[in-house]
Amino acid sequence: MDVFIDYNANDMKKLISFGINDYPGSQNDLQGCIHDQENVCSHLVKQFGFEAKTFKNSEVTKEKLRSEVTNLVLSAVAGDI
């Protein structure tokens, strides 16, 4: 699969990724989310120069998600997409 993205190589690209396999107290745990998260983030970092922050399983909370997305938005400058 080839992906072509038109971007300036000097632009800062940021990525926040939340992956959850483990749902404590339930029998609904998943098997591949963390693996997929690692593969996608690795590809975006290596191929496109993203700066990645990843959170897995118990690191993922409503507060963490809200805080990280808020910080990402607040760090945006004119022209960011």
N, C-alpha and C positions, 0 to 999 in steps of 0.2 A: 504494500500500500504506500503510495507516494502522497505526501501532503505538501502543498505549496502555499506559503503564507508570505504576503508582501509586507515587509516591515523593515525598519531601520535597525541594523544590527546593534547600534549603540543605545537604543531605547531600553529602559528598564522594564522587564516583564515580570510580574509577580503572580504567584500561584498559591492558593490555599486549598488544601485537600483534606477531607475528612473521610476516613474509612472505618467501617464498623463490621466486624465479623461476629463479635461476642455480645449477645443480648442477655445479660445476667437475669436469672430467674425465669427464663422462658426456654422453650424447646425450639425456638425459631432462629438459632444461630446460623450464620451463613458461612460458606467455605472459601469463597474467592475474592471477597471485597478488598482485603489488604493486599493480596497478590496483584490484583488489577490496579489498585492505587499505586503501588510501587512501580509497576511497569509503565503506566501512563506518566507519572511524575518523572521517572527516569528519562523517558523519551523526550518530554518537553524541556527538561533541563539540558540534556545533551544536544538535542537537535536545534533548539530554538533559544537557548540561553535564559530560560526562566529562572527566577529565584523562587525556590519552593519552600513552603512551610507545610509540614504534614502532621496530622494528628490521627491517632489510631485508638480504637476501642475505648477504654475508660478515659482516655485523654479528651474524648469528644463529649462536651457538655453543651447545653443550651447557652450558658454564659460564655464559654470559650468560642463558640461559633459566632455569637453576637459581637463579642469583643474583637475577634480577628477580622470579621467583615467590616466593622466600624473603623478599625485602624486602617484597613486597606482603602476604604473610601476616603478617609481623612487625609491619607498620604497622596491622593490623586492630585495631579496638576492639570492645567489646561492642555488639551490635546490628547490626554490619556483615553484609551478605549477599553 
